[in-house]
Each structure stands twice: as structure tokens, then as C-alpha cells.
Amino acid sequence: MPRMLDVSDDVRAEIGDEEADRLLAGENAPGSYDCTSCRTQGDSEQERTSTVLFIGDETAVLAFAHATCLPSQVVQVTEEQLQGAVRSITGDERPSEALPEQAVLGVTSGLVLLGGELHPALVVEPTARIARPGTTGGGGDDFLPLLIEQGFMPVSLLTEVPPVLHGWSVLLAMGQLHAVLQPGTDGGSPVAWWQAHQPLQVTDSWRAAANKHQQVLLFAAPVGSIGRQPREDLLRDALDKAAASGRLVAAAMPLAGT
């Protein structure tokens, strides 16, 4: 039976058209799998599944993930990490140590009430701890310190609009959220700090508030702070708790697009 697989152009280029076509036809793809991002079980016959190719110095491992967790992509890792993955797959290591955990920025949109007025907001929370570039990430989480260095402000109480972070912007086009842009290096063109795998639909009320204020508030918290909240009141409660515990930073960003 054909699988509900996504094979990106980058993955196809690495594994070749023949292997990619076999995967899409269901010949070499697993039915059930452990998602390499969230670690829970997935089923490529029942739900969209991404092929994720981890490439080391000498070895490559093809893994699978829920499409809602990760897009299909090629991930460069160290040979040591990849050998750990191979040992796990062959049963010589605990499954939890299978593949290197790749942090993905989860983004939720919602309206936040500040000073008696509704403001459009984006809440960003990674799926794993964020290590400072160039380090092995020995257990710490540098997500908030890195953002504070970029100009985000710590928030202890959600009572007022955070300062504008100059050079950053939120790209909205045709009523859909496309990216959060940050300044380019050496004064170059802005680059995507976060980019939607597929443009995210926002509500009419969110878009109306964004057009009114011509800016969007961006709140960020470390993994495990906010979670996926189904309602805006629950999202606000989670933001308040994260702020009270010192796990929230924020910035206002001009709106780019409509």
C-alpha cells in the first residue's frame, strides 16, 4: 500500500530517484515507526510522514517523523551521533538515545489582552533544548539567553506591550503567516529566523488586530513551558505562568505584508 510519505528535494537528491520512488510506493517504508522528533509512534499508512536523512562523515541514516513535527529534510550530524543512532536501531542502546534530537520552533498564534486592548501575538517554543552554536549542549538550555542577546526583553508580568525589536519583522502574505525575519549579517537583507514549512492560516480577528496595530508581539519560552493550548484563555494562562517563573521573553515586531 502506498505510504503517506513526504520526500523533500534535498532528501531525494541524496538517496536518488529510484530509492525515493520505492519509498513513496511503500516498498521500503515502514508502516509504524518511532518519530525521530517527538519519540511517539507514527503510522505512515494513516498519517503524513516526513523522511529525515541524517548524514554523518561516513554514514547516513534514514529516519521518519510525523509531518506535523518535522518537515522532510537532510540533517548534518557528527559521525559519533550517527553511530549512536545505528547502535540504537540494532538494539544495542536505549531507544531514547536513537537519533540526535533536532529542535524545531513550534509557533502558535493568538490574541493577547494588554492594557485593555487585544494584540496579535505569536508564541514560540522549541521542541527540545537549544544549545549555543558551537557547543555540544551538555544539558543546558540557551534559548532565552540567546534571544536576550538579540534584544528580546525578559517578561515577568504581562501588563504592557514589549519594546519594538528593530530590524525584525513578521511576514504575513495573503492572510497567512510565512516567516519571522531577523536582520541579515553586515546590514544585508533580512533572513528568516523562523519560516513556516507551509504558510500558517491565522484567524480574521488576528489579522484585523495585526493590520490595526501594524505590529505583532512575539513571546518565546523554553521547551516545556507553554505547550499546545487549544484555546486563547489557556494560552494566556500558560504565558502568565511562564512569565511568573522567569521563562518568558518578548518583543514587538513590525508587520510586513497584509
Secondary structure, 3 states (H helix, E strand, C coil): CCCCEECCHHHHHHHCHHHHHHHHHCCCCCCEEECCCCCCEEECCCCCEEEEEEECCCCEEEEEEECCCCCCEEEECCHHHHHHHHHHHCCCCCHHHCCCCCCCEEEEEEEEEECCEEEEEEEEEECCCCCCCCCCCCCCCCHHHHHHHHCCEECCCCCCCCCECCCCEEEEECCEEEEEEECCHHHCCCEEEEEEEEEEECCHHHHHHHHHHCEEEEEECCCCCCCCCCCHHHHHHHHHHHHHCCCCEEEEEEEEEC
